[in-house]
Amino acid sequence: NSGQVLCWGRNNRGQLGDGSTERRTRPVQDTGSVTFRSVSGGAEHTCALASDGRTFCWGANQNGQLGDGSKQVRPSPVPVAAGPAG
């Protein structure tokens, strides 16, 4: 109901979004100030749809799976870059 993402687990690639790579055995809140309405977790990354329609991702990014135009690990939510139209 609050729009915040709570995650826990391994976190070796920052996939929990709390700004760290520390394993968490209890839920922690993401570090973003965005309100989310939907979230989807992968093996080492997470993406979420914000209430304003933007998409954010965090975690492993060695194959560019976060969509931010880089291949850097992101332990905090970053916006997905807009792609070409069409």
C-alpha positions in Angstrom: 0.0 0.0 0.0 2.9 2.4 0.6 4.4 2.0 -2.9 7.8 1.1 -1.5 9.6 -2.1 -2.5 10.7 -4.5 0.3 13.3 -7.2 -0.6 15.5 -9.7 1.2 18.0 -12.4 0.3 21.4 -12.8 -1.2 22.0 -9.3 -2.6 25.5 -10.1 -4.1 24.7 -7.8 -7.1 22.7 -5.1 -5.2 19.4 -6.7 -6.4 17.6 -5.7 -3.2 17.9 -2.0 -4.0 19.0 -0.9 -0.6 22.3 0.6 -1.8 24.4 -2.3 -0.5 25.5 -5.7 -1.5 25.0 -7.2 1.9 22.9 -10.3 2.4 19.6 -9.5 4.2 17.6 -12.1 6.1 14.8 -9.5 6.9 13.0 -7.2 4.5 14.7 -3.9 3.7 13.3 -1.0 1.8 14.7 0.2 -1.5 16.7 3.5 -1.4 14.6 5.3 -3.9 12.0 7.9 -3.2 9.7 6.7 -6.0 6.3 5.2 -5.4 6.0 1.8 -7.2 2.9 0.0 -8.3 4.4 -3.2 -9.7 7.7 -5.1 -9.2 9.4 -8.1 -10.9 12.5 -9.8 -9.6 15.1 -11.7 -11.6 18.0 -13.9 -10.4 20.3 -11.0 -9.7 18.3 -7.9 -10.7 14.9 -6.3 -10.0 12.7 -3.9 -12.0 9.6 -2.0 -10.9 7.0 0.2 -12.5 6.5 3.6 -10.8 3.1 5.1 -10.2 3.9 7.8 -12.8 4.7 5.2 -15.5 8.5 5.3 -15.4 10.4 2.0 -15.0 13.3 1.6 -12.6 15.8 -1.3 -12.3 18.7 -2.3 -10.0 21.1 -5.1 -9.4 23.3 -7.1 -11.9 23.8 -5.4 -15.2 26.6 -7.3 -17.0 24.4 -7.8 -20.1 22.7 -4.4 -19.9 19.6 -5.9 -18.4 18.8 -2.8 -16.3 18.2 -0.8 -19.5 20.2 2.3 -18.3 22.7 2.2 -21.1 25.5 0.8 -19.0 26.8 -2.5 -17.8 27.5 -1.3 -14.2 26.0 -3.0 -11.2 23.4 -0.7 -9.6 22.6 -1.3 -5.9 19.9 1.4 -6.0 17.0 2.0 -8.4 18.0 3.7 -11.7 15.6 4.8 -14.4 15.4 2.7 -17.6 16.5 4.8 -20.5 13.9 5.6 -23.2 14.4 3.5 -26.3 13.8 4.4 -29.9 10.1 5.0 -30.9 8.4 2.4 -33.0 
